Structure formats: structure tokens, C-alpha cells
Amino acid sequence: MAEVISERDGLVTKELHEHSYLQEERHVQVAKLLTVVKERAGNANDTSTPANIISDATVGLPGAVRAHIVEKNLKRTIQRTRLRTAAAPANPRNCTDLEIPDSYPTPEPTTKLKVTTI
């Protein structure tokens, strides 16, 4: 809703008007495409190349939507999403801060291993 104040013939009137600025359909479809691409890139089990992800996501899109897609930017979006998903933990400041995620392979302890403190 918007309030419009106008003056006609020396009379000031105040009216409420409905604004319906609809977002262009192609912008909505591009936003949906980005969501699909990010979700698929964030899936750790999906080992598809960025080109395959983009190709699968853009199948059936109208030409007006494809014209607004910059493939280079989509590839960077996929790379950034994958980096965030597979990010390594921060470097520890000391040994007590060291955290090794369960997804990292760790060797089985052996009896020959001797730990000494300095």
C-alpha cells in the first residue's frame, strides 16, 4: 500500500493505492537456479563437475533466463560452496585446541608408538 497526496483545483486529497510491481519472471527463475546449484554443490556425495551441475540445472530454461546466467559466475559459486562445505577446521593455537573431525582418516594406534612431552 502506498499513500498518495495530490492537489487538484486547490483541494488536497489523500488516497491509498495498491502497488503491484511484480518481479520479472526471469529473475525469479535465476534465483531458483542458484538455489538448486548451491544445494547440489553442497552435497558431499555429489562428485559431478561444475559443468555437469550447470548443464543439469539449466535444462528446460527459457532463452530469456539463460541470457541472464553467467556460467563463469556459476562455476565460482559452485567452487565457493564446495570450499565452505569441506572447510578444514581452524588452525589450533595449542594442543588442547586441536580437533580432528571424524571424517578425517586416522591410523589405528600401535603399541610401538611412544609419546613424549617436551
PDB file as gemmi writes it, atoms N, CA and C in Angstrom:
CRYST1    1.000    1.000    1.000  90.00  90.00  90.00 P 1                      
ATOM      1  N   MET A   1       0.845  -1.178   0.000  1.00  0.00           N  
ATOM      2  CA  MET A   1       0.000   0.000   0.000  1.00  0.00           C  
ATOM      3  C   MET A   1       0.890   1.241   0.000  1.00  0.00           C  
ATOM      4  N   ALA A   2       0.438   2.226  -0.722  1.00  0.00           N  
ATOM      5  CA  ALA A   2       1.161   3.488  -0.772  1.00  0.00           C  
ATOM      6  C   ALA A   2       0.161   4.624  -0.598  1.00  0.00           C  
ATOM      7  N   GLU A   3       0.615   5.635   0.063  1.00  0.00           N  
ATOM      8  CA  GLU A   3      -0.238   6.797   0.298  1.00  0.00           C  
ATOM      9  C   GLU A   3       0.129   7.879  -0.717  1.00  0.00           C  
ATOM     10  N   VAL A   4      -0.867   8.378  -1.439  1.00  0.00           N  
ATOM     11  CA  VAL A   4      -0.641   9.403  -2.443  1.00  0.00           C  
ATOM     12  C   VAL A   4      -1.397  10.658  -2.043  1.00  0.00           C  
ATOM     13  N   ILE A   5      -0.682  11.751  -1.961  1.00  0.00           N  
ATOM     14  CA  ILE A   5      -1.304  13.036  -1.641  1.00  0.00           C  
ATOM     15  C   ILE A   5      -1.208  13.894  -2.896  1.00  0.00           C  
ATOM     16  N   SER A   6      -2.348  14.364  -3.375  1.00  0.00           N  
ATOM     17  CA  SER A   6      -2.353  15.178  -4.590  1.00  0.00           C  
ATOM     18  C   SER A   6      -3.221  16.413  -4.388  1.00  0.00           C  
ATOM     19  N   GLU A   7      -2.997  17.394  -5.257  1.00  0.00           N  
ATOM     20  CA  GLU A   7      -3.763  18.634  -5.165  1.00  0.00           C  
ATOM     21  C   GLU A   7      -4.407  18.897  -6.527  1.00  0.00           C  
ATOM     22  N   ARG A   8      -5.729  19.069  -6.506  1.00  0.00           N  
ATOM     23  CA  ARG A   8      -6.476  19.404  -7.715  1.00  0.00           C  
ATOM     24  C   ARG A   8      -7.468  20.509  -7.386  1.00  0.00           C  
ATOM     25  N   ASP A   9      -7.457  21.509  -8.178  1.00  0.00           N  
ATOM     26  CA  ASP A   9      -8.398  22.621  -8.010  1.00  0.00           C  
ATOM     27  C   ASP A   9      -8.349  23.190  -6.593  1.00  0.00           C  
ATOM     28  N   GLY A  10      -7.138  23.248  -6.019  1.00  0.00           N  
ATOM     29  CA  GLY A  10      -6.993  23.815  -4.694  1.00  0.00           C  
ATOM     30  C   GLY A  10      -7.390  22.860  -3.576  1.00  0.00           C  
ATOM     31  N   LEU A  11      -7.799  21.655  -3.908  1.00  0.00           N  
ATOM     32  CA  LEU A  11      -8.195  20.647  -2.924  1.00  0.00           C  
ATOM     33  C   LEU A  11      -7.070  19.612  -2.756  1.00  0.00           C  
ATOM     34  N   VAL A  12      -6.695  19.355  -1.527  1.00  0.00           N  
ATOM     35  CA  VAL A  12      -5.671  18.353  -1.252  1.00  0.00           C  
ATOM     36  C   VAL A  12      -6.381  17.049  -0.916  1.00  0.00           C  
ATOM     37  N   THR A  13      -6.040  16.002  -1.651  1.00  0.00           N  
ATOM     38  CA  THR A  13      -6.665  14.697  -1.393  1.00  0.00           C  
ATOM     39  C   THR A  13      -5.598  13.683  -1.019  1.00  0.00           C  
ATOM     40  N   LYS A  14      -6.013  12.738  -0.238  1.00  0.00           N  
ATOM     41  CA  LYS A  14      -5.111  11.692   0.220  1.00  0.00           C  
ATOM     42  C   LYS A  14      -5.769  10.355  -0.131  1.00  0.00           C  
ATOM     43  N   GLU A  15      -5.055   9.523  -0.890  1.00  0.00           N  
ATOM     44  CA  GLU A  15      -5.599   8.250  -1.337  1.00  0.00           C  
ATOM     45  C   GLU A  15      -4.599   7.130  -1.076  1.00  0.00           C  
ATOM     46  N   LEU A  16      -5.131   5.941  -0.913  1.00  0.00           N  
ATOM     47  CA  LEU A  16      -4.290   4.753  -0.789  1.00  0.00           C  
ATOM     48  C   LEU A  16      -4.323   4.015  -2.121  1.00  0.00           C  
ATOM     49  N   HIS A  17      -3.149   3.631  -2.591  1.00  0.00           N  
ATOM     50  CA  HIS A  17      -3.052   2.899  -3.845  1.00  0.00           C  
ATOM     51  C   HIS A  17      -2.313   1.595  -3.615  1.00  0.00           C  
ATOM     52  N   GLU A  18      -2.773   0.561  -4.307  1.00  0.00           N  
ATOM     53  CA  GLU A  18      -2.083  -0.728  -4.291  1.00  0.00           C  
ATOM     54  C   GLU A  18      -0.931  -0.672  -5.294  1.00  0.00           C  
ATOM     55  N   HIS A  19       0.232  -1.069  -4.852  1.00  0.00           N  
ATOM     56  CA  HIS A  19       1.359  -1.172  -5.764  1.00  0.00           C  
ATOM     57  C   HIS A  19       1.598  -2.646  -6.028  1.00  0.00           C  
ATOM     58  N   SER A  20       1.723  -2.984  -7.248  1.00  0.00           N  
ATOM     59  CA  SER A  20       1.977  -4.384  -7.582  1.00  0.00           C  
ATOM     60  C   SER A  20       3.107  -4.464  -8.591  1.00  0.00           C  
ATOM     61  N   TYR A  21       4.286  -4.134  -8.150  1.00  0.00           N  
ATOM     62  CA  TYR A  21       5.443  -4.268  -9.010  1.00  0.00           C  
ATOM     63  C   TYR A  21       5.885  -5.719  -8.937  1.00  0.00           C  
ATOM     64  N   LEU A  22       5.487  -6.485  -9.908  1.00  0.00           N  
ATOM     65  CA  LEU A  22       5.852  -7.890  -9.918  1.00  0.00           C  
ATOM     66  C   LEU A  22       7.278  -8.036 -10.404  1.00  0.00           C  
ATOM     67  N   GLN A  23       7.998  -8.883  -9.723  1.00  0.00           N  
ATOM     68  CA  GLN A  23       9.366  -9.137 -10.133  1.00  0.00           C  
ATOM     69  C   GLN A  23       9.323  -9.905 -11.451  1.00  0.00           C  
ATOM     70  N   GLU A  24      10.237  -9.581 -12.326  1.00  0.00           N  
ATOM     71  CA  GLU A  24      10.242 -10.259 -13.615  1.00  0.00           C  
ATOM     72  C   GLU A  24      10.483 -11.749 -13.410  1.00  0.00           C  
ATOM     73  N   GLU A  25       9.774 -12.542 -14.169  1.00  0.00           N  
ATOM     74  CA  GLU A  25       9.828 -13.999 -14.030  1.00  0.00           C  
ATOM     75  C   GLU A  25      11.243 -14.539 -14.196  1.00  0.00           C  
ATOM     76  N   ARG A  26      12.029 -13.938 -15.098  1.00  0.00           N  
ATOM     77  CA  ARG A  26      13.370 -14.478 -15.318  1.00  0.00           C  
ATOM     78  C   ARG A  26      14.261 -14.304 -14.091  1.00  0.00           C  
ATOM     79  N   HIS A  27      14.051 -13.220 -13.317  1.00  0.00           N  
ATOM     80  CA  HIS A  27      14.849 -13.026 -12.099  1.00  0.00           C  
ATOM     81  C   HIS A  27      14.486 -14.073 -11.051  1.00  0.00           C  
ATOM     82  N   VAL A  28      13.226 -14.418 -10.984  1.00  0.00           N  
ATOM     83  CA  VAL A  28      12.777 -15.453 -10.050  1.00  0.00           C  
ATOM     84  C   VAL A  28      13.374 -16.795 -10.452  1.00  0.00           C  
ATOM     85  N   GLN A  29      13.354 -17.101 -11.741  1.00  0.00           N  
ATOM     86  CA  GLN A  29      13.896 -18.374 -12.212  1.00  0.00           C  
ATOM     87  C   GLN A  29      15.408 -18.451 -12.015  1.00  0.00           C  
ATOM     88  N   VAL A  30      16.114 -17.342 -12.187  1.00  0.00           N  
ATOM     89  CA  VAL A  30      17.562 -17.333 -11.945  1.00  0.00           C  
ATOM     90  C   VAL A  30      17.844 -17.575 -10.467  1.00  0.00           C  
ATOM     91  N   ALA A  31      17.047 -16.977  -9.585  1.00  0.00           N  
ATOM     92  CA  ALA A  31      17.222 -17.189  -8.143  1.00  0.00           C  
ATOM     93  C   ALA A  31      16.973 -18.658  -7.784  1.00  0.00           C  
ATOM     94  N   LYS A  32      15.959 -19.265  -8.382  1.00  0.00           N  
ATOM     95  CA  LYS A  32      15.690 -20.685  -8.140  1.00  0.00           C  
ATOM     96  C   LYS A  32      16.842 -21.543  -8.650  1.00  0.00           C  
ATOM     97  N   LEU A  33      17.375 -21.186  -9.811  1.00  0.00           N  
ATOM     98  CA  LEU A  33      18.505 -21.914 -10.379  1.00  0.00           C  
ATOM     99  C   LEU A  33      19.708 -21.857  -9.435  1.00  0.00           C  
ATOM    100  N   LEU A  34      19.999 -20.681  -8.902  1.00  0.00           N  
ATOM    101  CA  LEU A  34      21.128 -20.535  -7.960  1.00  0.00           C  
ATOM    102  C   LEU A  34      20.931 -21.408  -6.733  1.00  0.00           C  
ATOM    103  N   THR A  35      19.702 -21.483  -6.240  1.00  0.00           N  
ATOM    104  CA  THR A  35      19.415 -22.321  -5.076  1.00  0.00           C  
ATOM    105  C   THR A  35      19.681 -23.787  -5.393  1.00  0.00           C  
ATOM    106  N   VAL A  36      19.219 -24.240  -6.545  1.00  0.00           N  
ATOM    107  CA  VAL A  36      19.426 -25.637  -6.950  1.00  0.00           C  
ATOM    108  C   VAL A  36      20.917 -25.928  -7.099  1.00  0.00           C  
ATOM    109  N   VAL A  37      21.647 -25.029  -7.735  1.00  0.00           N  
ATOM    110  CA  VAL A  37      23.084 -25.221  -7.955  1.00  0.00           C  
ATOM    111  C   VAL A  37      23.824 -25.270  -6.618  1.00  0.00           C  
ATOM    112  N   LYS A  38      23.497 -24.362  -5.700  1.00  0.00           N  
ATOM    113  CA  LYS A  38      24.164 -24.339  -4.390  1.00  0.00           C  
ATOM    114  C   LYS A  38      23.862 -25.598  -3.583  1.00  0.00           C  
ATOM    115  N   GLU A  39      22.607 -26.064  -3.626  1.00  0.00           N  
ATOM    116  CA  GLU A  39      22.253 -27.277  -2.885  1.00  0.00           C  
ATOM    117  C   GLU A  39      23.014 -28.482  -3.428  1.00  0.00           C  
ATOM    118  N   ARG A  40      23.085 -28.572  -4.746  1.00  0.00           N  
ATOM    119  CA  ARG A  40      23.780 -29.712  -5.345  1.00  0.00           C  
ATOM    120  C   ARG A  40      25.282 -29.626  -5.100  1.00  0.00           C  
ATOM    121  N   ALA A  41      25.851 -28.434  -5.164  1.00  0.00           N  
ATOM    122  CA  ALA A  41      27.288 -28.263  -4.920  1.00  0.00           C  
ATOM    123  C   ALA A  41      27.630 -28.552  -3.460  1.00  0.00           C  
ATOM    124  N   GLY A  42      26.715 -28.276  -2.551  1.00  0.00           N  
ATOM    125  CA  GLY A  42      26.955 -28.512  -1.130  1.00  0.00           C  
ATOM    126  C   GLY A  42      26.812 -29.962  -0.724  1.00  0.00           C  
ATOM    127  N   ASN A  43      26.273 -30.799  -1.604  1.00  0.00           N  
ATOM    128  CA  ASN A  43      26.113 -32.218  -1.315  1.00  0.00           C  
ATOM    129  C   ASN A  43      27.477 -32.902  -1.444  1.00  0.00           C  
ATOM    130  N   ALA A  44      27.987 -33.417  -0.348  1.00  0.00           N  
ATOM    131  CA  ALA A  44      29.322 -34.016  -0.335  1.00  0.00           C  
ATOM    132  C   ALA A  44      29.382 -35.288  -1.183  1.00  0.00           C  
ATOM    133  N   ASN A  45      28.262 -35.961  -1.377  1.00  0.00           N  
ATOM    134  CA  ASN A  45      28.250 -37.206  -2.149  1.00  0.00           C  
ATOM    135  C   ASN A  45      28.214 -36.960  -3.652  1.00  0.00           C  
ATOM    136  N   ASP A  46      27.918 -35.752  -4.073  1.00  0.00           N  
ATOM    137  CA  ASP A  46      27.831 -35.425  -5.497  1.00  0.00           C  
ATOM    138  C   ASP A  46      29.215 -35.015  -5.999  1.00  0.00           C  
ATOM    139  N   THR A  47      29.790 -35.839  -6.857  1.00  0.00           N  
ATOM    140  CA  THR A  47      31.134 -35.556  -7.366  1.00  0.00           C  
ATOM    141  C   THR A  47      31.089 -35.043  -8.807  1.00  0.00           C  
ATOM    142  N   SER A  48      29.955 -34.537  -9.236  1.00  0.00           N  
ATOM    143  CA  SER A  48      29.818 -34.010 -10.597  1.00  0.00           C  
ATOM    144  C   SER A  48      30.709 -32.788 -10.790  1.00  0.00           C  
ATOM    145  N   THR A  49      31.100 -32.582 -12.024  1.00  0.00           N  
ATOM    146  CA  THR A  49      31.886 -31.398 -12.345  1.00  0.00           C  
ATOM    147  C   THR A  49      30.960 -30.184 -12.351  1.00  0.00           C  
ATOM    148  N   PRO A  50      31.504 -28.981 -12.173  1.00  0.00           N  
ATOM    149  CA  PRO A  50      30.667 -27.783 -12.238  1.00  0.00           C  
ATOM    150  C   PRO A  50      29.890 -27.678 -13.555  1.00  0.00           C  
ATOM    151  N   ALA A  51      30.521 -28.079 -14.663  1.00  0.00           N  
ATOM    152  CA  ALA A  51      29.834 -28.012 -15.959  1.00  0.00           C  
ATOM    153  C   ALA A  51      28.613 -28.934 -15.977  1.00  0.00           C  
ATOM    154  N   ASN A  52      28.732 -30.120 -15.374  1.00  0.00           N  
ATOM    155  CA  ASN A  52      27.588 -31.047 -15.322  1.00  0.00           C  
ATOM    156  C   ASN A  52      26.468 -30.493 -14.449  1.00  0.00           C  
ATOM    157  N   ILE A  53      26.828 -29.895 -13.327  1.00  0.00           N  
ATOM    158  CA  ILE A  53      25.817 -29.326 -12.432  1.00  0.00           C  
ATOM    159  C   ILE A  53      25.070 -28.202 -13.147  1.00  0.00           C  
ATOM    160  N   ILE A  54      25.809 -27.338 -13.818  1.00  0.00           N  
ATOM    161  CA  ILE A  54      25.189 -26.213 -14.534  1.00  0.00           C  
ATOM    162  C   ILE A  54      24.310 -26.732 -15.665  1.00  0.00           C  
ATOM    163  N   SER A  55      24.809 -27.710 -16.401  1.00  0.00           N  
ATOM    164  CA  SER A  55      24.054 -28.274 -17.516  1.00  0.00           C  
ATOM    165  C   SER A  55      22.743 -28.895 -17.041  1.00  0.00           C  
ATOM    166  N   ASP A  56      22.814 -29.690 -15.972  1.00  0.00           N  
ATOM    167  CA  ASP A  56      21.607 -30.329 -15.441  1.00  0.00           C  
ATOM    168  C   ASP A  56      20.607 -29.307 -14.912  1.00  0.00           C  
ATOM    169  N   ALA A  57      21.112 -28.248 -14.289  1.00  0.00           N  
ATOM    170  CA  ALA A  57      20.231 -27.255 -13.678  1.00  0.00           C  
ATOM    171  C   ALA A  57      19.564 -26.351 -14.708  1.00  0.00           C  
ATOM    172  N   THR A  58      20.205 -26.177 -15.861  1.00  0.00           N  
ATOM    173  CA  THR A  58      19.662 -25.245 -16.857  1.00  0.00           C  
ATOM    174  C   THR A  58      18.820 -25.911 -17.932  1.00  0.00           C  
ATOM    175  N   VAL A  59      18.645 -27.225 -17.843  1.00  0.00           N  
ATOM    176  CA  VAL A  59      17.820 -27.926 -18.838  1.00  0.00           C  
ATOM    177  C   VAL A  59      16.388 -27.407 -18.756  1.00  0.00           C  
ATOM    178  N   GLY A  60      15.851 -27.013 -19.902  1.00  0.00           N  
ATOM    179  CA  GLY A  60      14.463 -26.573 -19.962  1.00  0.00           C  
ATOM    180  C   GLY A  60      14.227 -25.111 -19.620  1.00  0.00           C  
ATOM    181  N   LEU A  61      15.292 -24.359 -19.335  1.00  0.00           N  
ATOM    182  CA  LEU A  61      15.095 -22.943 -19.026  1.00  0.00           C  
ATOM    183  C   LEU A  61      14.889 -22.152 -20.314  1.00  0.00           C  
ATOM    184  N   PRO A  62      14.005 -21.164 -20.286  1.00  0.00           N  
ATOM    185  CA  PRO A  62      13.804 -20.334 -21.479  1.00  0.00           C  
ATOM    186  C   PRO A  62      15.064 -19.524 -21.824  1.00  0.00           C  
ATOM    187  N   GLY A  63      15.144 -19.079 -23.066  1.00  0.00           N  
ATOM    188  CA  GLY A  63      16.296 -18.314 -23.531  1.00  0.00           C  
ATOM    189  C   GLY A  63      16.493 -17.019 -22.768  1.00  0.00           C  
ATOM    190  N   ALA A  64      15.386 -16.371 -22.345  1.00  0.00           N  
ATOM    191  CA  ALA A  64      15.496 -15.109 -21.600  1.00  0.00           C  
ATOM    192  C   ALA A  64      16.183 -15.329 -20.255  1.00  0.00           C  
ATOM    193  N   VAL A  65      15.964 -16.488 -19.657  1.00  0.00           N  
ATOM    194  CA  VAL A  65      16.600 -16.800 -18.369  1.00  0.00           C  
ATOM    195  C   VAL A  65      18.073 -17.151 -18.596  1.00  0.00           C  
ATOM    196  N   ARG A  66      18.325 -17.956 -19.626  1.00  0.00           N  
ATOM    197  CA  ARG A  66      19.716 -18.338 -19.921  1.00  0.00           C  
ATOM    198  C   ARG A  66      20.580 -17.121 -20.247  1.00  0.00           C  
ATOM    199  N   ALA A  67      19.975 -16.098 -20.823  1.00  0.00           N  
ATOM    200  CA  ALA A  67      20.726 -14.886 -21.169  1.00  0.00           C  
ATOM    201  C   ALA A  67      21.221 -14.161 -19.924  1.00  0.00           C  
ATOM    202  N   HIS A  68      20.559 -14.347 -18.791  1.00  0.00           N  
ATOM    203  CA  HIS A  68      20.957 -13.672 -17.546  1.00  0.00           C  
ATOM    204  C   HIS A  68      21.916 -14.508 -16.702  1.00  0.00           C  
ATOM    205  N   ILE A  69      22.266 -15.680 -17.188  1.00  0.00           N  
ATOM    206  CA  ILE A  69      23.153 -16.561 -16.433  1.00  0.00           C  
ATOM    207  C   ILE A  69      24.571 -16.409 -16.970  1.00  0.00           C  
ATOM    208  N   VAL A  70      25.492 -16.135 -16.090  1.00  0.00           N  
ATOM    209  CA  VAL A  70      26.903 -16.063 -16.469  1.00  0.00           C  
ATOM    210  C   VAL A  70      27.552 -17.339 -15.939  1.00  0.00           C  
ATOM    211  N   GLU A  71      27.942 -18.211 -16.876  1.00  0.00           N  
ATOM    212  CA  GLU A  71      28.446 -19.533 -16.495  1.00  0.00           C  
ATOM    213  C   GLU A  71      29.685 -19.446 -15.613  1.00  0.00           C  
ATOM    214  N   LYS A  72      30.551 -18.483 -15.887  1.00  0.00           N  
ATOM    215  CA  LYS A  72      31.770 -18.312 -15.084  1.00  0.00           C  
ATOM    216  C   LYS A  72      31.410 -18.028 -13.628  1.00  0.00           C  
ATOM    217  N   ASN A  73      30.381 -17.199 -13.411  1.00  0.00           N  
ATOM    218  CA  ASN A  73      29.952 -16.892 -12.043  1.00  0.00           C  
ATOM    219  C   ASN A  73      29.342 -18.110 -11.364  1.00  0.00           C  
ATOM    220  N   LEU A  74      28.597 -18.921 -12.128  1.00  0.00           N  
ATOM    221  CA  LEU A  74      28.025 -20.134 -11.544  1.00  0.00           C  
ATOM    222  C   LEU A  74      29.121 -21.109 -11.123  1.00  0.00           C  
ATOM    223  N   LYS A  75      30.155 -21.220 -11.934  1.00  0.00           N  
ATOM    224  CA  LYS A  75      31.270 -22.112 -11.582  1.00  0.00           C  
ATOM    225  C   LYS A  75      31.946 -21.639 -10.296  1.00  0.00           C  
ATOM    226  N   ARG A  76      32.130 -20.340 -10.158  1.00  0.00           N  
ATOM    227  CA  ARG A  76      32.725 -19.801  -8.921  1.00  0.00           C  
ATOM    228  C   ARG A  76      31.806 -20.041  -7.727  1.00  0.00           C  
ATOM    229  N   THR A  77      30.498 -19.919  -7.939  1.00  0.00           N  
ATOM    230  CA  THR A  77      29.536 -20.188  -6.863  1.00  0.00           C  
ATOM    231  C   THR A  77      29.654 -21.636  -6.411  1.00  0.00           C  
ATOM    232  N   ILE A  78      29.777 -22.545  -7.361  1.00  0.00           N  
ATOM    233  CA  ILE A  78      29.930 -23.971  -7.020  1.00  0.00           C  
ATOM    234  C   ILE A  78      31.231 -24.187  -6.248  1.00  0.00           C  
ATOM    235  N   GLN A  79      32.330 -23.578  -6.709  1.00  0.00           N  
ATOM    236  CA  GLN A  79      33.615 -23.738  -6.015  1.00  0.00           C  
ATOM    237  C   GLN A  79      33.547 -23.196  -4.595  1.00  0.00           C  
ATOM    238  N   ARG A  80      32.954 -22.022  -4.424  1.00  0.00           N  
ATOM    239  CA  ARG A  80      32.850 -21.427  -3.083  1.00  0.00           C  
ATOM    240  C   ARG A  80      31.987 -22.288  -2.163  1.00  0.00           C  
ATOM    241  N   THR A  81      30.881 -22.800  -2.690  1.00  0.00           N  
ATOM    242  CA  THR A  81      30.001 -23.643  -1.881  1.00  0.00           C  
ATOM    243  C   THR A  81      30.722 -24.909  -1.451  1.00  0.00           C  
ATOM    244  N   ARG A  82      31.454 -25.516  -2.358  1.00  0.00           N  
ATOM    245  CA  ARG A  82      32.188 -26.741  -2.020  1.00  0.00           C  
ATOM    246  C   ARG A  82      33.303 -26.463  -1.017  1.00  0.00           C  
ATOM    247  N   LEU A  83      33.962 -25.321  -1.146  1.00  0.00           N  
ATOM    248  CA  LEU A  83      35.014 -24.979  -0.183  1.00  0.00           C  
ATOM    249  C   LEU A  83      34.439 -24.780   1.215  1.00  0.00           C  
ATOM    250  N   ARG A  84      33.284 -24.111   1.293  1.00  0.00           N  
ATOM    251  CA  ARG A  84      32.646 -23.899   2.596  1.00  0.00           C  
ATOM    252  C   ARG A  84      32.202 -25.214   3.216  1.00  0.00           C  
ATOM    253  N   THR A  85      31.695 -26.119   2.386  1.00  0.00           N  
ATOM    254  CA  THR A  85      31.203 -27.399   2.883  1.00  0.00           C  
ATOM    255  C   THR A  85      32.344 -28.269   3.399  1.00  0.00           C  
ATOM    256  N   ALA A  86      33.449 -28.282   2.672  1.00  0.00           N  
ATOM    257  CA  ALA A  86      34.569 -29.154   3.025  1.00  0.00           C  
ATOM    258  C   ALA A  86      35.679 -28.414   3.757  1.00  0.00           C  
ATOM    259  N   ALA A  87      35.355 -27.299   4.351  1.00  0.00           N  
ATOM    260  CA  ALA A  87      36.381 -26.484   5.003  1.00  0.00           C  
ATOM    261  C   ALA A  87      37.031 -27.244   6.158  1.00  0.00           C  
ATOM    262  N   ALA A  88      38.342 -27.128   6.224  1.00  0.00           N  
ATOM    263  CA  ALA A  88      39.087 -27.739   7.318  1.00  0.00           C  
ATOM    264  C   ALA A  88      38.902 -26.899   8.573  1.00  0.00           C  
ATOM    265  N   PRO A  89      39.034 -27.518   9.741  1.00  0.00           N  
ATOM    266  CA  PRO A  89      38.920 -26.738  10.980  1.00  0.00           C  
ATOM    267  C   PRO A  89      40.046 -25.697  11.067  1.00  0.00           C  
ATOM    268  N   ALA A  90      39.831 -24.689  11.859  1.00  0.00           N  
ATOM    269  CA  ALA A  90      40.821 -23.625  12.036  1.00  0.00           C  
ATOM    270  C   ALA A  90      42.097 -24.187  12.661  1.00  0.00           C  
ATOM    271  N   ASN A  91      43.212 -23.538  12.374  1.00  0.00           N  
ATOM    272  CA  ASN A  91      44.471 -23.965  12.972  1.00  0.00           C  
ATOM    273  C   ASN A  91      44.423 -23.767  14.481  1.00  0.00           C  
ATOM    274  N   PRO A  92      44.816 -24.786  15.241  1.00  0.00           N  
ATOM    275  CA  PRO A  92      44.771 -24.666  16.703  1.00  0.00           C  
ATOM    276  C   PRO A  92      45.900 -23.781  17.217  1.00  0.00           C  
ATOM    277  N   ARG A  93      45.643 -23.116  18.335  1.00  0.00           N  
ATOM    278  CA  ARG A  93      46.687 -22.289  18.959  1.00  0.00           C  
ATOM    279  C   ARG A  93      47.598 -23.125  19.845  1.00  0.00           C  
ATOM    280  N   ASN A  94      47.060 -24.216  20.380  1.00  0.00           N  
ATOM    281  CA  ASN A  94      47.860 -25.127  21.190  1.00  0.00           C  
ATOM    282  C   ASN A  94      47.276 -26.538  21.043  1.00  0.00           C  
ATOM    283  N   CYS A  95      47.893 -27.506  21.686  1.00  0.00           N  
ATOM    284  CA  CYS A  95      47.476 -28.901  21.527  1.00  0.00           C  
ATOM    285  C   CYS A  95      46.083 -29.172  22.075  1.00  0.00           C  
ATOM    286  N   THR A  96      45.665 -28.429  23.066  1.00  0.00           N  
ATOM    287  CA  THR A  96      44.339 -28.674  23.638  1.00  0.00           C  
ATOM    288  C   THR A  96      43.225 -28.190  22.714  1.00  0.00           C  
ATOM    289  N   ASP A  97      43.545 -27.265  21.810  1.00  0.00           N  
ATOM    290  CA  ASP A  97      42.552 -26.767  20.853  1.00  0.00           C  
ATOM    291  C   ASP A  97      42.437 -27.652  19.614  1.00  0.00           C  
ATOM    292  N   LEU A  98      43.306 -28.639  19.479  1.00  0.00           N  
ATOM    293  CA  LEU A  98      43.330 -29.482  18.295  1.00  0.00           C  
ATOM    294  C   LEU A  98      42.073 -30.346  18.223  1.00  0.00           C  
ATOM    295  N   GLU A  99      41.361 -30.216  17.106  1.00  0.00           N  
ATOM    296  CA  GLU A  99      40.174 -31.036  16.876  1.00  0.00           C  
ATOM    297  C   GLU A  99      40.331 -31.724  15.534  1.00  0.00           C  
ATOM    298  N   ILE A 100      40.195 -33.039  15.527  1.00  0.00           N  
ATOM    299  CA  ILE A 100      40.270 -33.798  14.285  1.00  0.00           C  
ATOM    300  C   ILE A 100      38.868 -34.308  13.980  1.00  0.00           C  
ATOM    301  N   PRO A 101      38.285 -33.839  12.880  1.00  0.00           N  
ATOM    302  CA  PRO A 101      36.926 -34.280  12.535  1.00  0.00           C  
ATOM    303  C   PRO A 101      36.859 -35.787  12.306  1.00  0.00           C  
ATOM    304  N   ASP A 102      35.705 -36.376  12.552  1.00  0.00           N  
ATOM    305  CA  ASP A 102      35.527 -37.816  12.368  1.00  0.00           C  
ATOM    306  C   ASP A 102      35.698 -38.225  10.907  1.00  0.00           C  
ATOM    307  N   SER A 103      35.468 -37.302  10.000  1.00  0.00           N  
ATOM    308  CA  SER A 103      35.583 -37.627   8.574  1.00  0.00           C  
ATOM    309  C   SER A 103      37.034 -37.779   8.130  1.00  0.00           C  
ATOM    310  N   TYR A 104      37.994 -37.313   8.934  1.00  0.00           N  
ATOM    311  CA  TYR A 104      39.406 -37.440   8.576  1.00  0.00           C  
ATOM    312  C   TYR A 104      39.888 -38.848   8.921  1.00  0.00           C  
ATOM    313  N   PRO A 105      40.667 -39.460   8.035  1.00  0.00           N  
ATOM    314  CA  PRO A 105      41.179 -40.799   8.352  1.00  0.00           C  
ATOM    315  C   PRO A 105      42.268 -40.705   9.427  1.00  0.00           C  
ATOM    316  N   THR A 106      42.199 -41.594  10.378  1.00  0.00           N  
ATOM    317  CA  THR A 106      43.217 -41.632  11.430  1.00  0.00           C  
ATOM    318  C   THR A 106      43.752 -43.059  11.527  1.00  0.00           C  
ATOM    319  N   PRO A 107      45.049 -43.217  11.722  1.00  0.00           N  
ATOM    320  CA  PRO A 107      45.616 -44.566  11.819  1.00  0.00           C  
ATOM    321  C   PRO A 107      45.234 -45.222  13.146  1.00  0.00           C  
ATOM    322  N   GLU A 108      45.219 -46.534  13.108  1.00  0.00           N  
ATOM    323  CA  GLU A 108      44.955 -47.282  14.346  1.00  0.00           C  
ATOM    324  C   GLU A 108      46.176 -47.157  15.266  1.00  0.00           C  
ATOM    325  N   PRO A 109      45.932 -46.972  16.560  1.00  0.00           N  
ATOM    326  CA  PRO A 109      47.098 -46.853  17.475  1.00  0.00           C  
ATOM    327  C   PRO A 109      47.864 -48.166  17.534  1.00  0.00           C  
ATOM    328  N   THR A 110      49.167 -48.036  17.639  1.00  0.00           N  
ATOM    329  CA  THR A 110      50.021 -49.231  17.745  1.00  0.00           C  
ATOM    330  C   THR A 110      50.749 -49.195  19.074  1.00  0.00           C  
ATOM    331  N   THR A 111      51.230 -50.326  19.488  1.00  0.00           N  
ATOM    332  CA  THR A 111      51.956 -50.388  20.749  1.00  0.00           C  
ATOM    333  C   THR A 111      53.363 -49.854  20.603  1.00  0.00           C  
ATOM    334  N   LYS A 112      53.880 -49.763  19.393  1.00  0.00           N  
ATOM    335  CA  LYS A 112      55.233 -49.277  19.163  1.00  0.00           C  
ATOM    336  C   LYS A 112      55.318 -47.760  19.257  1.00  0.00           C  
ATOM    337  N   LEU A 113      54.201 -47.092  19.200  1.00  0.00           N  
ATOM    338  CA  LEU A 113      54.183 -45.629  19.228  1.00  0.00           C  
ATOM    339  C   LEU A 113      54.467 -45.152  20.650  1.00  0.00           C  
ATOM    340  N   LYS A 114      55.444 -44.283  20.776  1.00  0.00           N  
ATOM    341  CA  LYS A 114      55.822 -43.782  22.080  1.00  0.00           C  
ATOM    342  C   LYS A 114      55.636 -42.264  22.069  1.00  0.00           C  
ATOM    343  N   VAL A 115      54.830 -41.749  22.996  1.00  0.00           N  
ATOM    344  CA  VAL A 115      54.567 -40.323  23.054  1.00  0.00           C  
ATOM    345  C   VAL A 115      55.401 -39.729  24.164  1.00  0.00           C  
ATOM    346  N   THR A 116      56.132 -38.690  23.808  1.00  0.00           N  
ATOM    347  CA  THR A 116      56.931 -37.986  24.825  1.00  0.00           C  
ATOM    348  C   THR A 116      56.527 -36.517  24.819  1.00  0.00           C  
ATOM    349  N   THR A 117      56.572 -35.906  25.921  1.00  0.00           N  
ATOM    350  CA  THR A 117      56.258 -34.482  26.019  1.00  0.00           C  
ATOM    351  C   THR A 117      57.547 -33.703  26.158  1.00  0.00           C  
ATOM    352  N   ILE A 118      57.535 -32.551  25.627  1.00  0.00           N  
ATOM    353  CA  ILE A 118      58.741 -31.715  25.662  1.00  0.00           C  
ATOM    354  C   ILE A 118      58.609 -30.674  26.754  1.00  0.00           C  
TER     355      ILE A 118                                                      
END                                                                             
